[in-house]
Amino acid sequence: MAALLSPQILVARAARAINSPYYRYRYAKVLHAVRVGLAMLVSILLTTGIDVPNGIWASVTVLVVIGGLQHQGNIRKRAAERALGTALGAAVGLAMLIQLDLVGSATLTYVLMSIAAGICGYFAIGRPGYIALLTAITMLIVAGHGDNSIATGLWRVLNVLVGIAVALVFSFALPLYATYSWRYLLARNLRECARIYSRIATGAAIDSGEQLTAFAALGERLVKLRSLMPSVAKEINTPIKQLEAVQRLHRSMLSALEMLSTAALAEPERAASAIGSGKRDPQVYAVRATLLAMARALRFGSESQARLQTTGSWPPGATAIVLGDTEDLKGQEWIAQRFAEQVDRLRALLAESETQWNIERRSALGRLH
């Protein structure tokens, strides 16, 4: 027991957990809080610890730059934007103090600061909004209302630059990838789809409350997937249209499955017969196997390409999804056939983009080269 609790083993387990993508996904908020807290501690030690005047502004800058940034995809862009806005604001604020020292007119300083704030306000409504807003805020931090000395302004500029440097260093420590969150959320939805589909296929009774809860959770994860897409596109360097195609197909699948589930509430046996001849029906088995294969590929990444190929996706004895002619199908049968078609199309899309979203494989190939 003592050996199991030895510091070396505990450290090794902690290191494995921290390096685990799924662990980072589950405890993303905690890891982000730790990252921000450590950055704050370092900024305090670098300024207050060595008695740098106005050191608090280094800590303020740390919070402004990385406090609201979590995923690597948005850190790359937003951290650079915030750092640029903070640096520009420091330069403008210092320029205000210099002109006040040379001209000596407080009225002119107030007018110039107001003009600068107005210009920032003009650009704050649009794409460069973060840069413009932080430029104005940092200008006030450095110059105050023109009542700071040049020496005070220079110290504050130094503290702002220190805060930017600390924030950027810690923004890339323990990176949290939106791609993993996207994969795990999609995998969870696909597993849940497989469960609901199997219940309908076997004619099992579905409670209306259970159905409402299940599809509410599926819809909530679908919304989260949408919000992650811009960051995922940046992380894996893929057009967002490709992720949009996956999102639309996934949404269509949920709609078709919800219609089948609703029909099963009233007539479970009829809904089951519309899908197939039971859980062992080759078509039913193939659709369920495909859903689970996609979920496993997204969840673990390893051997994902093989799992997503038509020839290697099925368990022993299963067959690939066979899409029939839908012209003679009506009602629930047509919806069931459409659902099977959408599942197979999603498999093809994920297989096509696997080299982008499979970060583990890309990292392994990078190390080999």
LOBA-16572 format. One record per residue (C-alpha): residue number from 0; x, y negated, z negated; residue in one letter. Coordinates in nm, 3 decimals, always signed. Layout:
<sites>
<site NUM,<X,Y,Z>,'a'>
...
</sites>
This chain:
<sites>
<site 0,<+0.000,+0.000,+0.000>,'m'>
<site 1,<+0.288,-0.233,-0.084>,'a'>
<site 2,<+0.445,-0.162,+0.253>,'a'>
<site 3,<+0.123,-0.251,+0.431>,'l'>
<site 4,<+0.116,-0.588,+0.256>,'l'>
<site 5,<+0.483,-0.670,+0.308>,'s'>
<site 6,<+0.552,-1.021,+0.443>,'p'>
<site 7,<+0.709,-0.884,+0.761>,'q'>
<site 8,<+0.399,-0.683,+0.851>,'i'>
<site 9,<+0.166,-0.969,+0.765>,'l'>
<site 10,<+0.369,-1.209,+0.980>,'v'>
<site 11,<+0.373,-0.959,+1.267>,'a'>
<site 12,<-0.003,-0.911,+1.247>,'r'>
<site 13,<-0.060,-1.285,+1.231>,'a'>
<site 14,<+0.163,-1.336,+1.537>,'a'>
<site 15,<-0.027,-1.069,+1.734>,'r'>
<site 16,<-0.359,-1.222,+1.637>,'a'>
<site 17,<-0.252,-1.575,+1.732>,'i'>
<site 18,<-0.117,-1.453,+2.066>,'n'>
<site 19,<-0.439,-1.265,+2.140>,'s'>
<site 20,<-0.657,-1.456,+2.390>,'p'>
<site 21,<-0.974,-1.317,+2.235>,'y'>
<site 22,<-0.864,-1.426,+1.887>,'y'>
<site 23,<-0.799,-1.777,+2.019>,'r'>
<site 24,<-1.142,-1.775,+2.181>,'y'>
<site 25,<-1.322,-1.667,+1.863>,'r'>
<site 26,<-1.136,-1.910,+1.638>,'y'>
<site 27,<-1.081,-2.192,+1.887>,'a'>
<site 28,<-1.214,-2.462,+1.654>,'k'>
<site 29,<-0.996,-2.344,+1.367>,'v'>
<site 30,<-0.684,-2.334,+1.584>,'l'>
<site 31,<-0.761,-2.680,+1.723>,'h'>
<site 32,<-0.807,-2.812,+1.368>,'a'>
<site 33,<-0.471,-2.661,+1.266>,'v'>
<site 34,<-0.304,-2.811,+1.572>,'r'>
<site 35,<-0.442,-3.161,+1.501>,'v'>
<site 36,<-0.355,-3.131,+1.132>,'g'>
<site 37,<+0.005,-3.031,+1.204>,'l'>
<site 38,<+0.040,-3.315,+1.456>,'a'>
<site 39,<-0.090,-3.557,+1.192>,'m'>
<site 40,<+0.161,-3.422,+0.936>,'l'>
<site 41,<+0.451,-3.463,+1.178>,'v'>
<site 42,<+0.346,-3.819,+1.265>,'s'>
<site 43,<+0.336,-3.906,+0.894>,'i'>
<site 44,<+0.679,-3.755,+0.830>,'l'>
<site 45,<+0.829,-3.934,+1.132>,'l'>
<site 46,<+0.697,-4.276,+1.026>,'t'>
<site 47,<+0.602,-4.305,+0.659>,'t'>
<site 48,<+0.866,-4.051,+0.560>,'g'>
<site 49,<+1.145,-4.277,+0.687>,'i'>
<site 50,<+0.962,-4.600,+0.596>,'d'>
<site 51,<+0.876,-4.721,+0.948>,'v'>
<site 52,<+0.653,-5.032,+0.926>,'p'>
<site 53,<+0.293,-4.989,+1.042>,'n'>
<site 54,<+0.340,-4.612,+1.066>,'g'>
<site 55,<-0.033,-4.554,+1.033>,'i'>
<site 56,<-0.077,-4.643,+1.400>,'w'>
<site 57,<+0.126,-4.339,+1.502>,'a'>
<site 58,<-0.128,-4.120,+1.323>,'s'>
<site 59,<-0.418,-4.314,+1.476>,'v'>
<site 60,<-0.267,-4.257,+1.821>,'t'>
<site 61,<-0.234,-3.883,+1.755>,'v'>
<site 62,<-0.607,-3.862,+1.678>,'l'>
<site 63,<-0.701,-4.074,+1.979>,'v'>
<site 64,<-0.490,-3.870,+2.223>,'v'>
<site 65,<-0.567,-3.509,+2.120>,'i'>
<site 66,<-0.840,-3.525,+1.856>,'g'>
<site 67,<-1.117,-3.446,+2.103>,'g'>
<site 68,<-0.922,-3.230,+2.347>,'l'>
<site 69,<-0.936,-2.854,+2.311>,'q'>
<site 70,<-0.881,-2.662,+2.633>,'h'>
<site 71,<-0.565,-2.667,+2.839>,'q'>
<site 72,<-0.756,-2.763,+3.153>,'g'>
<site 73,<-0.882,-3.093,+3.015>,'n'>
<site 74,<-0.568,-3.159,+2.812>,'i'>
<site 75,<-0.361,-3.186,+3.129>,'r'>
<site 76,<-0.572,-3.470,+3.264>,'k'>
<site 77,<-0.721,-3.635,+2.959>,'r'>
<site 78,<-0.402,-3.637,+2.752>,'a'>
<site 79,<-0.217,-3.806,+3.038>,'a'>
<site 80,<-0.502,-4.058,+3.079>,'e'>
<site 81,<-0.515,-4.136,+2.710>,'r'>
<site 82,<-0.138,-4.163,+2.684>,'a'>
<site 83,<-0.132,-4.398,+2.984>,'l'>
<site 84,<-0.412,-4.613,+2.842>,'g'>
<site 85,<-0.240,-4.636,+2.505>,'t'>
<site 86,<+0.094,-4.730,+2.663>,'a'>
<site 87,<-0.069,-4.994,+2.887>,'l'>
<site 88,<-0.252,-5.142,+2.589>,'g'>
<site 89,<+0.070,-5.163,+2.393>,'a'>
<site 90,<+0.239,-5.345,+2.681>,'a'>
<site 91,<-0.051,-5.591,+2.721>,'v'>
<site 92,<-0.066,-5.656,+2.346>,'g'>
<site 93,<+0.307,-5.722,+2.333>,'l'>
<site 94,<+0.276,-5.957,+2.632>,'a'>
<site 95,<+0.004,-6.150,+2.444>,'m'>
<site 96,<+0.233,-6.199,+2.145>,'l'>
<site 97,<+0.523,-6.309,+2.364>,'i'>
<site 98,<+0.316,-6.571,+2.545>,'q'>
<site 99,<+0.178,-6.695,+2.212>,'l'>
<site 100,<+0.533,-6.737,+2.083>,'d'>
<site 101,<+0.636,-6.922,+2.399>,'l'>
<site 102,<+0.326,-7.139,+2.452>,'v'>
<site 103,<+0.202,-7.167,+2.095>,'g'>
<site 104,<-0.166,-7.196,+2.188>,'s'>
<site 105,<-0.398,-6.970,+1.993>,'a'>
<site 106,<-0.689,-7.080,+2.209>,'t'>
<site 107,<-0.510,-6.962,+2.525>,'l'>
<site 108,<-0.432,-6.631,+2.354>,'t'>
<site 109,<-0.799,-6.577,+2.267>,'y'>
<site 110,<-0.902,-6.656,+2.624>,'v'>
<site 111,<-0.639,-6.422,+2.773>,'l'>
<site 112,<-0.735,-6.141,+2.535>,'m'>
<site 113,<-1.101,-6.187,+2.622>,'s'>
<site 114,<-1.020,-6.178,+2.994>,'i'>
<site 115,<-0.814,-5.862,+2.943>,'a'>
<site 116,<-1.101,-5.704,+2.747>,'a'>
<site 117,<-1.344,-5.798,+3.023>,'g'>
<site 118,<-1.122,-5.640,+3.288>,'i'>
<site 119,<-1.098,-5.324,+3.078>,'c'>
<site 120,<-1.475,-5.327,+3.034>,'g'>
<site 121,<-1.518,-5.349,+3.411>,'y'>
<site 122,<-1.305,-5.039,+3.469>,'f'>
<site 123,<-1.441,-4.858,+3.161>,'a'>
<site 124,<-1.759,-4.777,+3.356>,'i'>
<site 125,<-1.627,-4.523,+3.603>,'g'>
<site 126,<-1.362,-4.258,+3.648>,'r'>
<site 127,<-1.075,-4.451,+3.478>,'p'>
<site 128,<-1.297,-4.520,+3.176>,'g'>
<site 129,<-1.071,-4.357,+2.917>,'y'>
<site 130,<-0.765,-4.545,+3.037>,'i'>
<site 131,<-0.942,-4.881,+3.041>,'a'>
<site 132,<-1.106,-4.840,+2.700>,'l'>
<site 133,<-0.786,-4.729,+2.528>,'l'>
<site 134,<-0.593,-5.011,+2.692>,'t'>
<site 135,<-0.824,-5.265,+2.525>,'a'>
<site 136,<-0.818,-5.087,+2.187>,'i'>
<site 137,<-0.438,-5.056,+2.182>,'t'>
<site 138,<-0.400,-5.420,+2.284>,'m'>
<site 139,<-0.584,-5.517,+1.964>,'l'>
<site 140,<-0.380,-5.270,+1.758>,'i'>
<site 141,<-0.055,-5.431,+1.873>,'v'>
<site 142,<-0.157,-5.798,+1.896>,'a'>
<site 143,<-0.442,-5.821,+1.647>,'g'>
<site 144,<-0.619,-6.152,+1.713>,'h'>
<site 145,<-0.288,-6.309,+1.805>,'g'>
<site 146,<-0.188,-6.332,+1.440>,'d'>
<site 147,<+0.076,-6.058,+1.448>,'n'>
<site 148,<+0.441,-6.142,+1.486>,'s'>
<site 149,<+0.648,-6.010,+1.776>,'i'>
<site 150,<+0.840,-5.793,+1.529>,'a'>
<site 151,<+0.513,-5.642,+1.403>,'t'>
<site 152,<+0.399,-5.591,+1.761>,'g'>
<site 153,<+0.725,-5.415,+1.850>,'l'>
<site 154,<+0.695,-5.184,+1.549>,'w'>
<site 155,<+0.339,-5.100,+1.644>,'r'>
<site 156,<+0.446,-5.031,+2.003>,'v'>
<site 157,<+0.710,-4.794,+1.867>,'l'>
<site 158,<+0.454,-4.621,+1.647>,'n'>
<site 159,<+0.212,-4.587,+1.938>,'v'>
<site 160,<+0.485,-4.427,+2.151>,'l'>
<site 161,<+0.578,-4.192,+1.866>,'v'>
<site 162,<+0.212,-4.095,+1.829>,'g'>
<site 163,<+0.182,-4.028,+2.202>,'i'>
<site 164,<+0.494,-3.809,+2.200>,'a'>
<site 165,<+0.379,-3.607,+1.898>,'v'>
<site 166,<+0.029,-3.566,+2.042>,'a'>
<site 167,<+0.155,-3.444,+2.379>,'l'>
<site 168,<+0.393,-3.195,+2.216>,'v'>
<site 169,<+0.118,-3.047,+2.000>,'f'>
<site 170,<-0.137,-3.053,+2.282>,'s'>
<site 171,<+0.059,-2.774,+2.448>,'f'>
<site 172,<+0.121,-2.578,+2.128>,'a'>
<site 173,<-0.107,-2.275,+2.090>,'l'>
<site 174,<-0.287,-2.357,+2.416>,'p'>
<site 175,<-0.658,-2.276,+2.430>,'l'>
<site 176,<-0.760,-2.180,+2.783>,'y'>
<site 177,<-1.113,-2.255,+2.901>,'a'>
<site 178,<-1.069,-1.965,+3.144>,'t'>
<site 179,<-1.077,-1.713,+2.861>,'y'>
<site 180,<-1.390,-1.869,+2.712>,'s'>
<site 181,<-1.552,-1.858,+3.056>,'w'>
<site 182,<-1.458,-1.492,+3.104>,'r'>
<site 183,<-1.571,-1.377,+2.760>,'y'>
<site 184,<-1.904,-1.560,+2.777>,'l'>
<site 185,<-1.976,-1.419,+3.125>,'l'>
<site 186,<-1.871,-1.070,+3.012>,'a'>
<site 187,<-2.106,-1.089,+2.714>,'r'>
<site 188,<-2.396,-1.191,+2.937>,'n'>
<site 189,<-2.325,-0.907,+3.179>,'l'>
<site 190,<-2.320,-0.652,+2.895>,'r'>
<site 191,<-2.651,-0.789,+2.768>,'e'>
<site 192,<-2.795,-0.768,+3.123>,'c'>
<site 193,<-2.688,-0.402,+3.140>,'a'>
<site 194,<-2.861,-0.332,+2.806>,'r'>
<site 195,<-3.189,-0.500,+2.908>,'i'>
<site 196,<-3.182,-0.337,+3.254>,'y'>
<site 197,<-3.135,+0.008,+3.098>,'s'>
<site 198,<-3.428,-0.044,+2.863>,'r'>
<site 199,<-3.655,-0.146,+3.150>,'i'>
<site 200,<-3.538,+0.151,+3.360>,'a'>
<site 201,<-3.625,+0.398,+3.083>,'t'>
<site 202,<-3.967,+0.244,+3.023>,'g'>
<site 203,<-3.879,+0.151,+2.665>,'a'>
<site 204,<-4.122,-0.093,+2.505>,'a'>
<site 205,<-3.990,-0.449,+2.484>,'i'>
<site 206,<-4.119,-0.679,+2.212>,'d'>
<site 207,<-4.205,-1.032,+2.327>,'s'>
<site 208,<-4.011,-1.188,+2.039>,'g'>
<site 209,<-3.706,-0.978,+2.119>,'e'>
<site 210,<-3.730,-1.074,+2.485>,'q'>
<site 211,<-3.754,-1.445,+2.401>,'l'>
<site 212,<-3.450,-1.425,+2.171>,'t'>
<site 213,<-3.243,-1.228,+2.422>,'a'>
<site 214,<-3.306,-1.458,+2.718>,'f'>
<site 215,<-3.263,-1.770,+2.504>,'a'>
<site 216,<-2.914,-1.646,+2.414>,'a'>
<site 217,<-2.840,-1.561,+2.777>,'l'>
<site 218,<-2.951,-1.909,+2.884>,'g'>
<site 219,<-2.744,-2.076,+2.613>,'e'>
<site 220,<-2.429,-1.896,+2.728>,'r'>
<site 221,<-2.514,-1.987,+3.089>,'l'>
<site 222,<-2.515,-2.357,+2.992>,'v'>
<site 223,<-2.180,-2.317,+2.815>,'k'>
<site 224,<-2.035,-2.156,+3.127>,'l'>
<site 225,<-2.139,-2.461,+3.327>,'r'>
<site 226,<-1.962,-2.700,+3.090>,'s'>
<site 227,<-1.639,-2.497,+3.109>,'l'>
<site 228,<-1.617,-2.491,+3.488>,'m'>
<site 229,<-1.423,-2.818,+3.546>,'p'>
<site 230,<-1.152,-2.714,+3.299>,'s'>
<site 231,<-1.139,-2.359,+3.439>,'v'>
<site 232,<-1.098,-2.493,+3.793>,'a'>
<site 233,<-0.797,-2.701,+3.680>,'k'>
<site 234,<-0.638,-2.417,+3.485>,'e'>
<site 235,<-0.653,-2.157,+3.762>,'i'>
<site 236,<-0.613,-2.401,+4.053>,'n'>
<site 237,<-0.926,-2.290,+4.233>,'t'>
<site 238,<-1.199,-2.496,+4.404>,'p'>
<site 239,<-1.490,-2.558,+4.173>,'i'>
<site 240,<-1.721,-2.448,+4.457>,'k'>
<site 241,<-1.597,-2.094,+4.400>,'q'>
<site 242,<-1.704,-2.109,+4.036>,'l'>
<site 243,<-2.031,-2.270,+4.142>,'e'>
<site 244,<-2.104,-1.966,+4.359>,'a'>
<site 245,<-2.053,-1.734,+4.060>,'v'>
<site 246,<-2.271,-1.961,+3.843>,'q'>
<site 247,<-2.558,-1.972,+4.093>,'r'>
<site 248,<-2.552,-1.596,+4.145>,'l'>
<site 249,<-2.542,-1.532,+3.772>,'h'>
<site 250,<-2.838,-1.768,+3.720>,'r'>
<site 251,<-3.034,-1.586,+3.992>,'s'>
<site 252,<-2.959,-1.253,+3.826>,'m'>
<site 253,<-3.096,-1.377,+3.495>,'l'>
<site 254,<-3.411,-1.505,+3.665>,'s'>
<site 255,<-3.474,-1.172,+3.839>,'a'>
<site 256,<-3.405,-0.975,+3.521>,'l'>
<site 257,<-3.639,-1.197,+3.319>,'e'>
<site 258,<-3.919,-1.137,+3.571>,'m'>
<site 259,<-3.864,-0.762,+3.546>,'l'>
<site 260,<-3.858,-0.785,+3.167>,'s'>
<site 261,<-4.179,-0.988,+3.162>,'t'>
<site 262,<-4.349,-0.727,+3.383>,'a'>
<site 263,<-4.225,-0.455,+3.148>,'a'>
<site 264,<-4.401,-0.623,+2.856>,'l'>
<site 265,<-4.740,-0.549,+3.012>,'a'>
<site 266,<-4.669,-0.227,+3.205>,'e'>
<site 267,<-4.342,-0.061,+3.094>,'p'>
<site 268,<-4.390,+0.253,+3.305>,'e'>
<site 269,<-4.471,+0.063,+3.623>,'r'>
<site 270,<-4.170,-0.166,+3.576>,'a'>
<site 271,<-3.947,+0.137,+3.521>,'a'>
<site 272,<-4.072,+0.311,+3.834>,'s'>
<site 273,<-4.011,-0.009,+4.035>,'a'>
<site 274,<-3.642,+0.010,+3.942>,'i'>
<site 275,<-3.588,+0.383,+3.990>,'g'>
<site 276,<-3.669,+0.724,+3.853>,'s'>
<site 277,<-3.511,+0.670,+3.514>,'g'>
<site 278,<-3.173,+0.601,+3.360>,'k'>
<site 279,<-3.010,+0.887,+3.554>,'r'>
<site 280,<-3.136,+0.759,+3.887>,'d'>
<site 281,<-2.823,+0.700,+4.106>,'p'>
<site 282,<-2.927,+0.344,+4.185>,'q'>
<site 283,<-3.002,+0.257,+3.823>,'v'>
<site 284,<-2.681,+0.423,+3.709>,'y'>
<site 285,<-2.479,+0.236,+3.972>,'a'>
<site 286,<-2.622,-0.106,+3.883>,'v'>
<site 287,<-2.564,-0.052,+3.512>,'r'>
<site 288,<-2.212,+0.080,+3.576>,'a'>
<site 289,<-2.130,-0.223,+3.790>,'t'>
<site 290,<-2.248,-0.464,+3.521>,'l'>
<site 291,<-2.039,-0.290,+3.256>,'l'>
<site 292,<-1.736,-0.264,+3.489>,'a'>
<site 293,<-1.748,-0.639,+3.556>,'m'>
<site 294,<-1.786,-0.712,+3.185>,'a'>
<site 295,<-1.487,-0.493,+3.097>,'r'>
<site 296,<-1.271,-0.644,+3.372>,'a'>
<site 297,<-1.349,-0.996,+3.251>,'l'>
<site 298,<-1.304,-0.903,+2.885>,'r'>
<site 299,<-0.971,-0.722,+2.909>,'f'>
<site 300,<-0.821,-0.827,+3.242>,'g'>
<site 301,<-0.608,-0.513,+3.268>,'s'>
<site 302,<-0.676,-0.307,+3.580>,'e'>
<site 303,<-0.954,-0.553,+3.663>,'s'>
<site 304,<-0.889,-0.536,+4.036>,'q'>
<site 305,<-0.940,-0.158,+4.036>,'a'>
<site 306,<-1.255,-0.189,+3.827>,'r'>
<site 307,<-1.406,-0.442,+4.064>,'l'>
<site 308,<-1.342,-0.251,+4.385>,'q'>
<site 309,<-1.638,-0.058,+4.527>,'t'>
<site 310,<-1.440,+0.267,+4.540>,'t'>
<site 311,<-1.315,+0.245,+4.183>,'g'>
<site 312,<-1.591,+0.085,+3.983>,'s'>
<site 313,<-1.805,+0.383,+3.900>,'w'>
<site 314,<-1.779,+0.644,+3.624>,'p'>
<site 315,<-1.747,+1.009,+3.735>,'p'>
<site 316,<-2.057,+1.121,+3.920>,'g'>
<site 317,<-2.193,+0.772,+3.985>,'a'>
<site 318,<-2.249,+0.629,+4.328>,'t'>
<site 319,<-2.210,+0.282,+4.466>,'a'>
<site 320,<-2.507,+0.049,+4.490>,'i'>
<site 321,<-2.701,+0.122,+4.807>,'v'>
<site 322,<-2.906,-0.171,+4.929>,'l'>
<site 323,<-3.211,-0.065,+5.125>,'g'>
<site 324,<-3.451,-0.246,+5.355>,'d'>
<site 325,<-3.659,-0.493,+5.152>,'t'>
<site 326,<-3.918,-0.564,+5.423>,'e'>
<site 327,<-4.156,-0.293,+5.301>,'d'>
<site 328,<-4.103,-0.364,+4.930>,'l'>
<site 329,<-4.348,-0.568,+4.726>,'k'>
<site 330,<-4.363,-0.725,+4.383>,'g'>
<site 331,<-4.148,-0.564,+4.117>,'q'>
<site 332,<-3.974,-0.329,+4.360>,'e'>
<site 333,<-3.859,-0.625,+4.568>,'w'>
<site 334,<-3.732,-0.806,+4.255>,'i'>
<site 335,<-3.547,-0.491,+4.141>,'a'>
<site 336,<-3.383,-0.457,+4.481>,'q'>
<site 337,<-3.287,-0.823,+4.478>,'r'>
<site 338,<-3.133,-0.784,+4.132>,'f'>
<site 339,<-2.924,-0.490,+4.252>,'a'>
<site 340,<-2.812,-0.695,+4.552>,'e'>
<site 341,<-2.713,-0.988,+4.331>,'q'>
<site 342,<-2.515,-0.760,+4.101>,'v'>
<site 343,<-2.316,-0.623,+4.392>,'d'>
<site 344,<-2.256,-0.971,+4.535>,'r'>
<site 345,<-2.129,-1.093,+4.197>,'l'>
<site 346,<-1.890,-0.796,+4.182>,'r'>
<site 347,<-1.756,-0.892,+4.525>,'a'>
<site 348,<-1.709,-1.257,+4.422>,'l'>
<site 349,<-1.524,-1.164,+4.105>,'l'>
<site 350,<-1.304,-0.916,+4.293>,'a'>
<site 351,<-1.221,-1.184,+4.551>,'e'>
<site 352,<-1.117,-1.440,+4.287>,'s'>
<site 353,<-0.954,-1.194,+4.045>,'e'>
<site 354,<-0.603,-1.315,+4.125>,'t'>
<site 355,<-0.703,-1.659,+3.997>,'q'>
<site 356,<-0.897,-1.587,+3.677>,'w'>
<site 357,<-0.686,-1.291,+3.562>,'n'>
<site 358,<-0.431,-1.501,+3.372>,'i'>
<site 359,<-0.262,-1.194,+3.220>,'e'>
<site 360,<-0.185,-1.051,+3.561>,'r'>
<site 361,<-0.059,-1.383,+3.693>,'r'>
<site 362,<+0.171,-1.419,+3.391>,'s'>
<site 363,<+0.306,-1.067,+3.437>,'a'>
<site 364,<+0.373,-1.127,+3.807>,'l'>
<site 365,<+0.544,-1.456,+3.719>,'g'>
<site 366,<+0.778,-1.280,+3.478>,'r'>
<site 367,<+0.863,-1.017,+3.740>,'l'>
<site 368,<+0.958,-1.286,+3.992>,'h'>
</sites>
